[in-house]
Amino acid sequence: MRRRASSPTILLLLALLCLLQLPAAQAQKKSIGPKKGTAYFPPPGSWETRQPEAVGLNPARLQEAVQYAQANESKAPRDLRAAHYESAFGREPFGYPVGPMKERGPQTGLIIRKGYLVAQWGEPQRVDLTFSVAKSFLSTVVGLAYQDGLIKSLDDKVGPYMAPIIPFQPWNTVANKADELGQQDLIELFNTEHNRKISWDHLLRQTSDWEGTLWGKPDWADRPQGPAAEWQTRPRHAPGTVYKYNDTRVNVLALAALNLWRRPLPQVLKERIMDPIGASPTWRWTGYENSWVVLDGVPVQSVSGGSHWGGGLFISALDQARFGLLTLRGGRWNGRQLISADWLQRARTPTPVQPTYGFMNYFLNTDKKLYPSAPASAFAHLGAGANIIYVDAEHDLVIVTRWMDDKAMDGLIQRVLQSMEK
């Protein structure tokens, strides 16, 4: 016959069991809420500021860095249309703007350390064109397509992914349709022998040497090189063998991505990136007055990957900084992986024929050639103006500067890093 335990024995066993479970319960309680050292992400509509010394910066030296940036404002006119015509862009064949432009603001900047805002100057909330920084947003939208399986491999040729592209031309009022015989009704981006060889990776790295005209801008007219008599007849380089920064080809990627997504790229960017990182509602991404297509029966504008001919991304320095912080944090924002770590690793992989360039527009500090004062692991999203988002994971640092002489950027980085020295 089994002996039954007495009440005191049962109570003693229960007490011991509670003592054993107490540490686990306390550990579980401690794990609720943010842990000490959890990365800070600014919520929508605000950005916590910290005193420089609270994040390991010397206030006096940091102020010297800010004053240095302010003293090196770009000498180009603030009227960006006037600045365009005074630059080499305005003297190119077909160099006239076909997209909106606006007068820019003063030299502006932000310094973000460990996620916190430690310095700002100028007009950080002002919405201005960001020129080729828009390319980093364009490549991000392509990256989202890759994440979602819309692109199976970046080494795939782009042509087979393309459906017919129908231009939207309500202004075309040719009375005699016979005058249009021989002209194409569709936009064919990859119908030549050369263009059929182009992959997504080639477009992202600006090594495609795509041939053709898009939105009235021939590929050869953008930063033309060599004798003028050879601009239109030179032999083509095999895709992947030569790097050439070219905005017509960037716009080819934008149109190809639009055709792939079957929806406006600004909508994709807003839903997948800008809203989740708490960007303001003030940014806009535009194309050209003639960059319209009919997509599933609806007129849609294909955006520009820069502001070479006007248009592009209108955005504030504060929203630029949020994007920079997202790329600093490996594509994660407040617990969500918005951009895959794999994509960012690819974006920061040097292009074999141009080691200081990754995917557009990730400029790399390979061999410390871009910014000698910065670590080799740093990179930047760069645009004319200059518009610069400097990203330095080694120092948990993001610097945004607008309308500063780009030759002064290394000096600014040097001074900010010196403010970290003990």
Buried (B, 14 or more C-beta within 10 A) or exposed (E): EEEEEEEEEEEEEEEEEEEEEEEEEEEEEEEEEEEEEEBBBBEEEEBEEBEBEEBBBBEEBBBBBBEBBBEBBBEBBBBBBBBBBEBEBBEBEBBEBBBBBBEBBEBBBBBBBBBBBBBBBBBBBBBBBBBBBBBBBBBBBBBBBBBEEBBEEBEEBBBEBBEEBEBBEEEEEEEEEEEEEEEEEEBBBBEBEBBEBBBBBBBBBBBBBBBBEBBBBBBBBBBBEEEEEEBEEBEBBEBBEBBBBBBBBBBBBBBBBBBBBEBBBBEBBBEBBBEBBBBBEEBBBBBBBBBBBBBEEEEBBBBBBBBBBBBBBBBBBBBBBBBBBBBBBBBBBBEEEBBBEEBBEBBBBBBEBBBBBBBBBBBBBBEEEBBEBBBBBBBBBBBBBBBBBBBBBEBBBBBBBBBBBBEBBBBBBBBBBBBBEE
